[in-house]
């Protein structure tokens, strides 16, 4: 059967939803609690304005771009061929680094939660094998896989939160005062950075249909993502409290350890972890495919670079840090501010320069 070359906007938004879950789960609500205390679960609401503004800008810009143009072609149009190609190389390298970090986070999470005495080598090979398979297929194949996992992930997330809400303690989430607003704004910055990774995936935007009339759907998607992250922070913070949340590696996984469904299924943690391995696969696949497209725009390449990129990601995942905590410190210190600069500030400045040049 012939593979479809284009995907719909709905499929693209499902890809984004699934791909954003791993970086968001690293931050919610542990990073929020660290920066904003008990009120931290409200931090996603502070990110609502920037997220919707970013989506509105992307929708407006997307209407003016040629049919098959993504972020790489947009840079070349706005800044000129030379500067645009250089910027595509920068983004390609950055996306590769993010893919290495994402792969390492996925391995650390799986081995520490399910098989704590197991090394990461076999896990890396299995995940990269899946990435190699997806990378040799059209984006539509990844989108179909994401569509299946999206509904499973949504159900799993909803069940865990619904079963955990009965254990929420009011003193863990209140009181919240006006004086907490500056801290909440500060706590929303890492969240904006994590959400902005989706801008890096706009290198694939040329493979999306319905771009001319999808702005409203994208805005609704942004609202639901923020509300879902607020609900996640509310339940996790309400169950564990600030003092414990800031010490947990992945608070949502710790919440899943507390969830029991009768006597048949004592814990749903293995199911949750397995679901998020699928989310990690999709997230890493998007990063690799976007890097491939960025390098393709920079050097005029149309062939598959997937194998070469995987050969870089594997040693990168091994060498980026010595432990989970070292990896987390590296991500917070380098990649969170880097995401804000490269995925928010730079595209905005480039779009404004393009506007001034009449492009």
Residue pairs with C-beta under 8 A, 6 or more apart in sequence:
3 137
3 138
3 140
3 141
4 138
4 140
5 138
5 139
5 140
5 207
6 140
6 207
6 208
6 209
7 15
7 139
7 140
7 143
7 207
7 208
7 209
8 208
8 209
8 210
9 208
9 209
9 210
9 211
9 214
9 217
9 218
10 217
11 140
11 143
11 144
11 146
11 147
12 143
12 204
12 205
12 208
13 217
13 218
13 221
14 143
14 146
14 147
14 150
15 142
15 143
15 146
15 201
15 282
15 286
16 198
16 201
16 221
17 150
17 221
17 225
18 146
18 149
18 150
18 153
18 278
18 279
18 282
18 283
19 146
19 197
19 198
19 201
19 279
19 282
19 283
19 286
20 194
20 195
20 197
20 198
20 225
20 283
21 153
21 276
21 279
21 283
22 102
22 105
22 106
22 276
22 279
22 280
22 283
23 102
23 194
23 197
23 283
24 191
24 194
24 195
24 229
25 250
25 252
25 253
25 276
26 105
26 194
26 250
26 328
26 331
27 190
27 191
27 194
28 44
28 191
28 229
28 232
28 233
28 236
28 251
28 252
29 40
29 41
29 43
29 232
29 233
29 236
29 237
29 245
29 251
30 245
30 246
30 248
30 251
31 187
31 190
31 191
31 332
32 40
32 41
32 43
32 187
32 191
32 233
32 237
33 40
33 41
33 237
33 242
33 245
33 246
34 40
34 246
35 43
35 183
35 186
35 187
35 190
36 42
36 43
36 180
36 183
36 184
36 186
36 187
37 180
37 183
37 242
38 172
38 173
38 174
38 175
38 176
38 237
38 241
38 242
39 176
39 177
39 180
39 183
39 184
40 184
40 187
40 233
40 237
40 242
41 173
41 230
41 233
41 234
41 236
41 237
41 238
42 176
42 180
42 184
42 230
42 233
43 184
43 187
43 188
43 191
43 233
44 188
44 191
44 226
44 227
44 229
44 230
44 233
45 184
45 226
45 230
46 181
46 184
46 185
46 187
46 188
47 188
47 191
47 192
47 195
47 226
48 222
48 223
48 226
50 188
50 192
50 344
51 192
51 195
51 222
51 225
51 226
52 219
52 222
52 223
54 196
54 199
54 344
55 215
55 218
55 219
55 221
55 222
56 215
56 219
57 348
57 351
58 199
58 202
58 218
59 214
59 215
59 218
59 219
60 215
61 74
61 351
62 205
62 211
62 212
63 211
63 212
63 215
65 73
65 74
65 77
65 205
65 211
66 73
67 206
68 206
68 207
69 77
69 205
69 206
70 202
70 203
70 204
70 205
70 206
70 207
70 293
70 297
71 91
71 199
71 200
71 202
71 203
71 205
71 294
71 347
72 84
72 88
72 91
72 203
72 293
72 294
72 296
72 297
72 298
73 206
73 297
74 202
74 350
74 351
74 354
75 83
75 84
75 87
75 88
75 297
75 350
76 84
76 85
76 88
76 297
77 84
77 354
77 359
78 84
78 350
78 351
78 353
78 354
78 357
78 359
79 87
79 350
79 353
79 354
84 297
85 297
85 298
85 299
86 298
87 346
87 350
88 294
88 295
88 297
88 298
89 294
89 295
89 298
90 342
91 200
91 203
91 290
91 291
91 294
91 342
92 291
92 292
92 294
92 295
92 298
93 291
94 200
94 338
94 342
95 200
95 203
95 287
95 288
95 290
95 291
95 294
96 287
96 288
96 291
96 309
96 312
96 313
96 316
97 316
97 335
98 197
98 200
98 287
98 335
99 284
99 287
99 288
99 291
99 309
99 313
99 316
100 312
100 313
100 316
100 317
100 320
101 317
101 320
101 327
101 330
101 331
101 335
102 280
102 283
102 284
102 287
103 124
103 127
103 128
103 280
103 284
103 313
103 314
103 316
103 317
104 120
104 317
104 318
104 320
104 321
104 327
105 280
105 327
105 331
106 123
106 127
106 277
106 280
106 281
106 284
107 120
107 123
107 124
107 127
107 317
108 120
108 324
108 327
109 249
109 250
109 253
109 273
109 276
109 280
110 123
110 273
110 277
111 118
111 119
111 120
111 123
112 249
112 324
113 250
113 253
113 269
113 273
114 270
114 273
120 317
120 318
124 314
124 317
124 318
127 277
127 280
127 281
127 284
128 310
128 313
128 314
130 281
130 285
131 281
131 284
131 285
131 288
131 306
131 310
132 306
132 307
132 310
134 141
134 142
134 145
134 281
134 285
134 289
135 285
135 288
135 289
135 292
135 304
135 306
135 309
135 310
136 304
136 306
139 204
139 207
139 289
142 282
142 285
142 286
142 289
145 282
146 282
149 275
149 278
149 279
149 282
152 275
152 278
153 275
153 276
153 278
153 279
156 268
156 271
156 272
156 275
157 228
157 232
159 259
159 261
159 268
160 252
160 255
160 256
160 259
160 268
160 272
161 231
161 232
161 235
163 259
163 260
163 261
164 235
164 236
164 239
164 255
164 258
164 259
165 235
165 238
167 238
167 239
167 258
168 234
168 235
168 238
168 239
169 238
169 239
169 241
170 238
171 241
172 237
172 238
172 239
172 240
172 241
172 242
173 234
173 237
173 238
189 336
189 340
190 332
190 336
191 229
192 340
192 344
193 335
193 336
193 337
193 339
193 340
193 343
193 344
194 336
194 339
195 225
196 339
196 340
196 343
196 344
197 287
197 339
197 343
198 343
199 343
199 344
199 347
200 287
200 290
200 342
200 343
201 286
201 287
201 290
202 290
202 347
203 290
203 291
203 293
203 294
203 297
204 286
204 289
204 290
204 293
205 211
232 252
235 255
236 245
236 251
236 252
236 254
236 255
237 245
239 255
239 258
240 248
240 251
240 254
240 255
245 251
248 254
249 324
249 328
252 272
253 269
253 272
253 273
253 276
256 267
256 268
256 269
256 272
256 273
257 267
257 269
259 267
259 268
259 269
260 266
260 267
260 268
261 268
284 313
288 306
288 309
288 310
288 313
289 306
291 309
292 304
292 305
292 306
292 309
295 301
295 305
296 302
296 305
320 327
320 330
321 327
321 329
321 330
